[in-house]
Amino acid sequence: MNGILILDKPAGFTSFDAVALMRGLCRERKIGHTGTLDPMATGVLPLLLGSATRAAALLEDTDKEYEAGFHFGIATDSQDSTGKTVGESTVRATGAQVEEALLRFRGEIRQIPPMVSALSVGGQRLYDLARRGIVVERESRPVTIYRLELNAFDEETQTGTLTVSCSKGTYIRTLCADLAEALGTLGVMTSLRRTRAAGYSLADAVTIDGAKALAAEGRISERLLPVESLFAEHPALRVTAAQTVRFANGGALSLERTSLAQELPADGTVYRVHSPQGAFLGLGRVLTERGELGVLRLFCRNTDSKSVFGENRE
């Protein structure tokens, strides 16, 4: 089974739990995921099945979007509501103050990763150190917040929700804690739902119960999306039959012998490469110094005729 399955991960499941469950439902040993979700988080978790796992290394920098709940007045060791309370504050914020404070968190900012995270320091996961009561110094890292909106804020309960569109590596719970600090108080994230990742949204997702029902009917494959859908932002390029065989076997193509000869594409431009019949072969990258379209990643089965020429080749 090859393709992309978008799962709406429920709370209480780790990303690895979700992969293990879907491995059984899909009867596919090779399954990976793009972008870990903490157990308390829900929402979009793209799963890569079969040959689609080859795309994993190409998806490390994809942007994501979240709906996050927060609560001002307390702090925890994990910066979310699942952690141990380590501080309280009586300082209260108004909705107008929250809106004003959000201004400084839009664009490129720096974050100090939380101790309860999967980052490694000296070969040890930070969350393992945190469980032993060890706190180590962490360097701040640049992240980008493309969109940050206050959806609601209750001044009485000091709770609210945010919409956040951000770059890879952004910690939403750290954003909530830093926002509180900017307001002179303390804060934690109380909920997190990922609404978009790797170009997919909740509209593309299936719940675990839905996946179980489809699997019981032998219809789980109906929810698979083609691996090519991961790269929809890249332009397409159709090549000849001879070029199809060469590319599918790992050979670079001369730009002069493709339809790109007159376009002079920029160095590093990535294309979705198709056979004459429209079968997706893989990704090619322009190498201007060599005058070639090099192979970035193959997703076809080399020179298997049904894969590279399409099912109806005579």
C-alpha positions in Angstrom: 0.0 0.0 0.0 1.6 3.3 -1.2 0.4 6.8 -0.6 -0.4 9.4 2.0 -3.1 9.0 4.7 -4.0 12.0 6.7 -5.0 11.1 10.2 -6.9 13.2 12.7 -4.9 12.2 15.7 -6.9 12.0 19.0 -5.7 13.2 22.4 -3.9 10.6 24.4 -2.1 9.0 21.5 1.6 9.6 20.7 2.5 9.9 17.0 4.2 6.5 17.4 1.0 5.0 18.8 -0.9 6.3 15.8 1.7 4.8 13.4 1.6 1.4 15.2 -2.2 1.3 15.0 -2.4 2.3 11.4 0.3 -0.2 10.5 -2.1 -2.9 11.6 -5.2 -1.4 10.0 -3.5 -0.9 6.7 -1.4 -4.1 6.8 1.6 -2.1 5.7 4.9 -2.5 7.5 6.5 0.7 6.2 4.7 3.7 7.7 6.2 6.9 8.9 4.8 10.3 9.9 5.7 13.9 9.3 5.9 16.1 12.3 5.5 14.7 15.8 2.4 15.7 17.8 2.5 15.5 21.6 0.0 13.2 23.3 -2.3 16.0 24.4 -2.4 17.5 20.9 -4.9 16.5 18.2 -5.3 17.0 14.5 -3.5 16.6 11.2 -0.9 13.9 11.2 0.2 13.0 7.7 1.2 9.3 7.5 3.5 8.1 4.7 2.8 4.5 3.6 5.1 2.2 1.5 7.1 4.0 -1.1 5.8 7.3 0.1 8.2 7.0 3.1 11.0 8.1 0.7 9.5 11.6 1.0 10.2 11.9 4.7 13.5 13.7 4.4 12.0 16.2 2.0 9.3 17.3 4.4 11.4 18.5 7.3 10.8 22.2 6.7 7.0 22.3 6.1 5.0 25.0 7.8 2.1 24.2 10.1 -1.1 25.8 11.5 -2.6 25.3 14.9 -5.5 26.3 17.1 -4.2 26.7 20.7 -5.9 27.3 24.0 -4.1 29.1 26.8 -4.6 30.1 30.5 -2.9 33.0 32.2 -2.0 33.0 35.9 -0.1 29.7 36.3 3.1 28.2 35.1 4.1 24.5 34.8 7.3 22.6 34.2 6.1 21.6 30.8 4.6 24.9 29.8 1.2 23.2 29.2 -1.7 22.1 31.4 -0.4 18.5 31.8 2.7 19.6 33.8 3.4 20.2 37.4 2.5 23.7 38.6 5.6 25.7 39.4 4.3 29.2 39.8 1.2 31.4 40.1 0.4 35.0 39.3 -2.4 37.4 40.2 -1.6 39.8 37.4 -4.5 40.0 35.0 -4.6 41.0 31.4 -7.2 42.6 29.2 -8.1 41.6 25.7 -6.6 44.8 24.4 -3.4 44.1 26.2 -3.2 40.6 24.7 -3.8 42.0 21.2 -1.0 44.5 21.6 1.4 41.9 23.0 0.8 39.6 20.0 2.5 42.2 17.8 5.9 41.4 19.0 5.5 37.7 18.3 4.7 38.0 14.6 7.4 37.4 12.1 10.8 36.0 12.9 11.3 35.5 16.7 13.6 33.5 18.9 12.4 30.7 21.3 14.2 28.8 24.0 13.1 25.2 23.7 11.2 23.9 26.8 12.9 21.3 29.0 10.1 18.9 28.4 10.8 18.3 24.7 12.4 15.7 22.4 15.5 17.8 21.7 18.8 16.2 22.5 21.6 17.9 24.5 24.8 15.9 25.0 23.1 12.8 23.5 20.3 12.9 26.0 16.6 13.9 25.4 15.6 17.0 27.3 12.5 15.3 28.6 14.6 12.5 30.1 16.7 15.1 31.9 13.6 16.9 33.1 12.1 13.7 34.6 15.3 13.5 36.7 14.9 17.1 37.8 17.9 18.3 35.7 17.6 21.6 34.0 20.3 22.5 31.4 20.9 25.6 29.5 19.3 25.8 26.0 20.2 28.2 23.3 17.4 30.2 21.7 16.5 29.3 18.1 14.9 31.4 15.3 11.4 30.4 14.2 8.9 32.3 12.1 5.3 33.1 13.0 3.5 33.8 9.8 0.1 34.4 11.3 -0.9 34.9 15.0 -4.5 35.8 15.8 -6.5 36.1 19.0 -9.7 34.2 18.5 -11.2 34.7 21.9 -10.2 35.9 25.4 -12.2 35.8 28.6 -10.9 38.4 30.9 -12.7 36.8 33.9 -11.2 33.4 33.5 -8.0 34.7 31.8 -8.4 32.0 29.1 -8.4 32.3 25.4 -7.5 30.7 22.0 -5.0 31.5 19.3 -4.6 30.7 15.6 -0.9 30.2 14.8 0.7 29.6 11.4 4.4 28.9 11.9 7.6 27.4 10.7 8.9 24.0 11.6 10.4 23.8 15.1 8.0 26.3 16.7 6.8 25.4 20.2 3.3 26.6 20.7 3.4 26.1 24.4 6.5 28.2 24.6 4.7 30.9 22.6 1.9 30.9 25.2 4.3 31.1 28.1 6.3 33.9 26.4 3.1 35.8 25.6 2.2 35.7 29.3 5.7 36.8 30.3 5.3 39.8 27.9 2.1 40.7 29.8 3.9 40.5 33.2 2.1 37.3 34.2 2.5 33.5 33.8 0.8 31.2 31.3 0.4 27.7 29.9 -1.1 26.1 26.8 -4.3 24.2 27.6 -5.1 22.6 24.3 -3.5 22.2 20.8 -5.1 21.2 17.6 -3.1 21.1 14.4 -5.3 22.2 11.5 -2.8 22.1 8.7 0.5 20.3 8.0 2.5 19.5 4.8 -0.1 21.2 2.7 -3.0 19.1 4.1 -5.9 20.2 6.3 -8.5 18.7 8.6 -10.8 18.3 5.6 -8.4 15.7 4.3 -8.2 13.8 7.5 -9.9 10.6 8.7 -10.4 9.8 12.4 -9.2 6.6 14.0 -12.7 5.3 14.3 -13.3 6.2 10.7 -10.1 4.4 9.7 -11.1 1.3 11.7 -14.5 1.2 10.0 -13.0 1.5 6.5 -10.4 -1.2 7.3 -13.1 -3.6 8.5 -14.8 -3.1 5.1 -11.5 -3.4 3.2 -11.8 0.2 2.0 -9.0 1.9 3.8 -7.1 2.4 0.6 -9.9 4.8 -0.5 -8.4 7.4 1.8 -4.9 7.2 0.4 -3.7 10.3 -1.4 -1.0 10.0 -4.1 2.5 10.8 -3.0 2.7 13.5 -5.7 0.2 15.5 -3.7 3.0 16.3 -1.2 4.8 18.3 -3.8 1.9 20.2 -5.5 3.7 23.5 -5.1 6.4 22.4 -7.6 5.9 22.7 -11.4 5.4 19.6 -13.5 7.6 18.4 -16.3 6.7 15.7 -18.8 9.6 13.9 -20.4 10.0 11.5 -23.4 10.0 7.7 -23.2 13.8 7.5 -23.4 14.2 10.1 -20.7 11.7 8.3 -18.6 13.8 5.2 -18.5 17.0 7.2 -17.9 15.5 9.2 -15.1 13.8 6.2 -13.5 17.2 4.5 -13.3 18.8 7.5 -11.5 20.2 9.3 -14.5 20.3 13.1 -14.9 18.6 14.6 -17.9 20.1 17.2 -20.2 18.1 20.4 -19.9 18.6 21.2 -23.5 16.7 18.0 -24.4 13.7 18.8 -22.3 10.9 21.4 -22.6 12.9 23.6 -20.1 15.5 24.4 -22.8 14.0 27.8 -23.5 12.9 28.7 -20.0 16.3 28.9 -18.2 14.9 27.8 -14.8 16.8 29.0 -11.7 19.4 26.8 -10.2 17.8 24.4 -7.6 14.3 24.6 -9.0 12.5 21.4 -8.3 10.1 19.8 -10.8 7.6 16.9 -10.6 8.7 14.6 -13.4 6.2 12.6 -15.4 6.4 9.9 -18.0 4.7 10.5 -21.4 1.6 8.8 -20.1 1.6 11.1 -17.0 2.9 8.6 -14.4 4.7 10.4 -11.5 8.4 9.4 -11.6 9.8 11.5 -8.9 11.4 14.9 -8.2 14.2 16.5 -10.3 16.3 19.5 -9.4 17.9 21.9 -11.9 21.7 22.0 -11.9 22.5 24.9 -14.0 26.3 24.5 -14.0 25.9 21.1 -15.4 23.0 22.0 -17.6 21.1 19.0 -16.1 18.0 18.1 -14.3 19.3 15.8 -11.6 17.4 13.2 -9.6 16.3 14.5 -6.3 14.1 11.6 -5.3 12.5 8.7 -7.2 9.1 7.3 -6.4 8.6 4.9 -9.3 9.7 1.3 -9.3 12.7 1.9 -11.7 11.9 0.5 -15.1 8.8 -1.4 -14.2 6.5 -0.6 -17.3 3.3 -0.1 -15.3 5.0 2.4 -13.0 6.9 4.6 -15.4 4.7 4.3 -18.5 1.2 3.9 -17.0 -1.1 1.0 -16.8 -2.3 1.2 -20.4 1.0 1.0 -22.2 0.8 -1.3 -25.2 
